């Protein structure tokens, strides 16, 4: 009888430990997905930073395997948290947040580097639903001015309309309604879906971005990095609008254009004519300028 009781208790203990281990494993995969998304890393990019295979990241995130202790140390060092928090705390729920009804606003307080030669990371506010997944907040054209004041305020973000697009790759996205015809063939009222870019250094010249700055507020332009100065060249796709420079120090947020929503489907013929007309106008302006210079000479 004593042996039976001992075995029974031993089995119960093993079951209890197994349940705790299962819970820890579940938290590890949830936390790893959360942390990776917060840093805007793909599984391949995270694997490279940790010095392991991408397939291993997939197995950890899907709960098929548990990272060894050395890998846990690398993960916690990379994200600046303790192993205890990684194993026992649901980071998505305990992040700095304010809850409003069914929506939650989260502030990603990314640790800032002490290296003066490296650009400091910015604080990003975002919202998540009751399922813990990030929303896409819509910034309408009328709210663009207010966004400059409230883009870091979780209380402001929860007042914006929100939606999701299932076909987008993992990341943090925001939607902006553009105004005017500077980025034809996209017309005024088009909604640009932008993916968050952490720093000016990650801008790829020639790609289009939503840029939030002290000087211009919210603008949608094709951006080029000036290698000779700490500035960005902002160009419109409509040649009627002249390019201009923006100081990198004035940039508050960067969102790389990934998709757009519009009720106006581009018409090939009209778009081509518009482009030709703008090019002719631009050439005429250059010719007039050249004639004036020759006259002055």
Buried (B, 14 or more C-beta within 10 A) or exposed (E): EEEEEEEEEEEEEEEEEEEEEEEEBEBBBBBBBBBBBBBBBBBEBBBBBBEBEBEBBBBBBEBEBBBEEEBBEBBBEBBEBEBEBBBBBBBBEEBEBBEBEEBBBBBBEBEEEEEEEEBEBBEBBBBBEEEBEBBBBBBBBEBBEBBBEBBBBBEBBBBBEBEEEEEEEEBBBBBBBBBBBBBBBBBBBBBBBBBBBBBBEEBEEEEBBBBBBEEBBBBBBBBBBEEEEEBBBBBBBBBBBEEBEBEBEBBBBBBBBBBBBBEEEEEEEEEEEBBEEBEEEEEEEEEEEEEEEEEEE
